[in-house]
Amino acid sequence: MSVDKLIDDARPIIQRAVQLDRAQHHEDAANAYMESVDVLLSALKLMDDTDKRKEQLRKTTAEYMSRAETIFPRRTLKVIEAKQRRITAGSVGHGYDRVFGNCLDDKLTKIEIFDAYVSAHHQVINFLRFCELVVSRAPNVKVIKLTTGVDAKNQANASLMEIAASLKEKNVQLSLEFSQTIHDREIKFNNGWIVKIGRGLDYFRRVDKFALGSFDQNLRPCHETVIDILKVDPRTM
């Protein structure tokens, strides 16, 4: 994505943030400001040092961050444990049960998934498998919220609605949000776990239909990625 496209994407988010700020909807305004900051930071990373816009954009980004903190101060995460799982290209043994297993217990009631790409068929299947694992390991989960790109609304909405209906039978609500500017890929568990994955849920390689790994994720080769797993005080989330 180009710098100009990212800056254009940020404009309507900033306008929404300002409108919410003026209306004194402080939490929503702060979230919108920080959403625009994420986009602008992505633009800054792509900018060459000779770009005359860079210094002004850096100042503007800092102003929005400061405004968000002023109107809705956020608590600092208190990290209890941090570990990293490095997945090398072609390696196996990284099924969702092994990556997320420790995050699922009887204290978990809500999960928030931020993944820009849950639109292609195999990506929806990955999400379904994640939901299956959650339902089987977390008996008290009530809400799964997925925030993904707008492509999912156009390409996979019917499939996601089927998953929602199936989850409802298990007394679990699937909440969907489609964003034009989502960049983060992380999963938040309200029992205190946060998992950040460079590739989101889509880190498995494609295998032949009748090859090992078609159903057992732990036998499927993976793409290279890094997974950061944080255990935090849930009161600071």
Salt bridges, closest charged atoms under 4 A:
ASP4 OD1 - ARG53 NH1 2.79
ASP8 OD1 - ARG11 NH1 2.30
ASP9 OD1 - LYS5 NZ 2.91
ASP21 OD2 - ARG67 NE 2.79
GLU35 OE1 - ARG16 NH2 3.22
ASP49 OD1 - LYS54 NZ 2.88
ASP51 OD2 - ARG53 NH2 2.91
GLU55 OE1 - ARG58 NH1 2.84
GLU81 OE2 - LYS83 NZ 3.88
GLU177 OE1 - LYS145 NZ 3.34
GLU186 OE2 - LYS188 NZ 3.62
GLU186 OE1 - LYS196 NZ 2.40
ASP202 OD2 - HIS122 NE2 3.17
ASP233 OD2 - ARG235 NH2 2.82
